[in-house]
Amino acid sequence: KMSLKRASFLRNLTWVKLYFYDAASFYGMIRQNY
């Protein structure tokens, strides 16, 4: 059970990193335009 919980946590962490990277790149695009 512990390994399954950890795998789920790592998967969530990956999604969070992807989300923050996407938001950061989007924010960068907006700053370049203005």
Helices and strands as residue ranges (DSSP letters): H 2-33
